[in-house]
Amino acid sequence: MNKENRRRWIRPSFFLLALVLAFAVWHGLLRSGPVRAKVLRLVAQISPSANHSSAAEAELTDLGPEAYLELGKVIDRRDSGFNRLYASLWPRLPKLAQKHLPIPQSWGELRRRVATLVCDLGPGPSRPLASALCKSLDPSDPIGSQNVLRALYWSIPESPKTVATLADWLRTPAPGKLLFGTTDSYELWPQLPQMAPLLVPWLKDPDQAGEAAGALGTMGTNAIFAVPSLIEMVDQGVAGKPPNLKLAMGYASYLDPFTHNRLAAIGALGTIGRATPEVVAALTGALSQTNEAVRFEALLALARLHQPLGTQLETVLNGLRARRTFRLGQYIELLGKLGASARGALPWLRQFAALEEVARLPGAAENENDFLIEPERFRAFALAAICRIAPDEARSRLPGLVAQVGVDWDPVQTLMELKPLGREVIAELQPLLRQTNWHRSALAANIILTHEPTNAESLSVLRRAAAEGELNQRLIPAGWLWQRTGETEPLLSLAIEGLKAPQSHIGQSAAQYLGEMGVGARPAIPALKAALWHKDKFVRQRAGKVLRKLAPEEMPLIQ
């Protein structure tokens, strides 16, 4: 055969070989039937760079448990010689041939996408796929592995294998290697005190030190041996001598990871609960740092450790830039929760009690992760804090607090706490019971019932609100009625109905109330199980947490 004839046959041969390989690949993909084909199609649609999979998960929830069987097969699958050969031939095929043949898929990439998908789908597939997920952790794929950890959350600490896998992951911290990256994990760490020594080396990683410190803080005195490293973090932003200041991740301009790490370390020192001279010295030193958030967090930590604040309180507060923003409002709210130990803050707080003065305050600085709030809302933060710190001043502040009922929860909570002024609180709230705004009238009734549990008008208002209007409008007052009277109906029926609603906020509220009801919510177990396959990921997660606490034996089996 001459050179020209050989050239003429090479391209068709390549095409024929690719066709055979394509048939072999797709025959292997489709041989388990239409469910597997649909699962693979949905997995392939997820963007390789995506950290979520909302479009695919919506369709997979319709398949229910059938879907996770096929997802498990993808996790277990590895690229074969046929796959690799087909992928190498693909770029050399004519464009026309490529149009009629399947695009090569790497099983490694598909596994990464499945990890994202399973993480988003929640406990439904995460628990049955636990063993397969344990094998798919890969330090070279940080985002994929983080999604695997988040999926494994649902089988920790029940599964010894999953706990052992987490321990193995923690043993080798490295630049770019990630932890859970979610506050949900903080529910796990107190149940895993044996992990505390493994978390300490992560305090040397500037990208993960903050999360590791937060985890240690949830362990209380089980993490006492981590205190020296946490003290180093307060000073340097990361543990270790000399400290590693090289970041492996990028951050928004307004986010400083070292400040975040300091805040987490200070918080951990406050919650571990040992006021040793070294800890007190480190926190006192943090009161002089340039960042106001660090100074304020150190002040709160000292208060948690029952240390006298003295003139330090006034110094820190006078160093805060006065502005009418949400963050400063949060600082004020936290001050109020310190109660009488923060009496030294009263002169500073009183400057925000006059509405006209508050209205003149500036907003957030440029490139500051904060935002301006209405003068009335900001003033309500200050009034609530003053009343909590000095109840003797509360009587004259009541009208200002009542005006914010229905705007913010903090004034509502404060009015509930003012037991010595119960009569005055009821008198101020009585006119709100007759308002046409159902939310304000129901809130007023809820507050009044904390002071007078048998108040007939308030009970009538809540019962009427729980019986009229849209589902969400009924669910909230039904929850308050249960909290005040212990009546499980109509809350139980409305919560079961709420779990079936397509709206995320309704499903989440329904699950939250069922979680608060405890054993009284057991009739809702079938609805909670069904909600594990709700269209919305947040409803699935909330329902899973409640079911796990209420009836762990009803959760999907860990395999």
CORURHU-V745788 format. One record per backbone hydrogen bond with DSSP energy under -1.0 kcal/mol. NH is the residue of the N-H (numbers start at 0). CO is the residue of the C=O. Records with the same first field share a line. If there is no record, write none. Layout:
NH=CO ; CO
//
This chain:
5=1
6=2
7=3
8=4
9=5
12=8
13=9
14=10
15=11
16=12
17=13
18=14
19=15
20=16
21=17
22=18
23=19
24=20
25=21
26=22
27=23
28=24
29=25
30=26
32=29
36=32
37=33
38=34
39=35
40=36
41=37
42=38
43=39
45=42
49=46
56=52
57=53
59=55
60=56
63=59
65=62
66=63
69=65
70=66
71=67
72=68
73=69
74=70
75=71
76=72
83=79
84=80
85=81
86=82
87=83
88=84
89=85
91=88
92=89
97=93
98=94
99=96
109=105
110=106
111=107
112=108
113=109
114=110
115=111
116=112
117=113
118=114
119=115
120=116
121=117
125=121
126=122
128=124
129=126
132=128
133=129
134=130
135=132
140=137
144=140
145=141
146=142
147=143
148=144
149=145
150=146
151=147
152=148
153=150
154=151
155=152
158=154
162=158
163=159
164=160
165=161
166=162
167=163
168=164
169=165
170=166
176=173
184=181
185=182
186=183
187=184
188=184
190=187
191=188
194=191
195=192
198=194
199=195
201=198
202=199
203=200
204=201
208=204
211=207
212=208
213=209
214=210
215=211
216=212
218=215
221=218
222=219
223=220
225=222
226=223
229=225
230=226
231=227
232=228
233=229
234=230
235=231
236=232
238=202
254=251
259=255
260=256
261=257
262=258
263=259
264=260
265=261
266=262
267=263
268=264
269=265
270=266
271=267
275=273
279=275
280=276
281=277
282=278
283=279
284=280
285=281
287=284
288=285
294=290
295=291
296=292
297=293
298=294
299=295
300=296
301=297
302=298
303=299
304=300
305=302
306=301
311=308
314=310
315=311
316=312
317=313
319=316
323=361
324=322
325=370
328=324
329=325
330=326
331=327
332=328
333=329
334=330
335=331
336=332
337=334
338=335
340=337
341=338
342=339
344=341
345=342
348=344
349=345
351=348
352=349
357=353
358=354
360=357
367=364
369=367
372=323
377=373
378=374
379=375
380=376
381=377
382=378
383=379
384=380
385=381
386=382
387=383
388=384
389=385
392=389
393=390
396=393
400=396
401=397
402=398
403=400
404=401
406=403
407=403
412=408
413=409
414=410
415=411
416=412
417=413
418=416
420=417
421=418
424=420
425=421
426=422
427=423
428=424
429=425
431=428
432=429
433=430
434=431
440=436
441=437
442=438
443=439
444=440
445=441
446=442
447=443
448=444
449=446
450=447
451=447
454=451
458=454
459=455
460=456
461=457
462=458
463=459
464=460
465=461
467=463
473=469
474=470
475=471
477=473
478=474
479=475
480=476
481=477
482=478
483=479
484=480
485=481
491=487
493=489
494=490
495=491
496=492
497=493
498=494
506=502
507=503
508=504
509=505
510=506
511=507
512=508
513=509
514=510
515=511
516=512
519=516
520=517
521=518
523=520
524=521
527=523
528=524
529=525
530=526
531=528
532=529
533=530
539=535
540=536
541=537
542=538
543=539
544=540
545=541
546=542
547=543
548=544
549=545
550=546
553=550
554=551
558=126
//
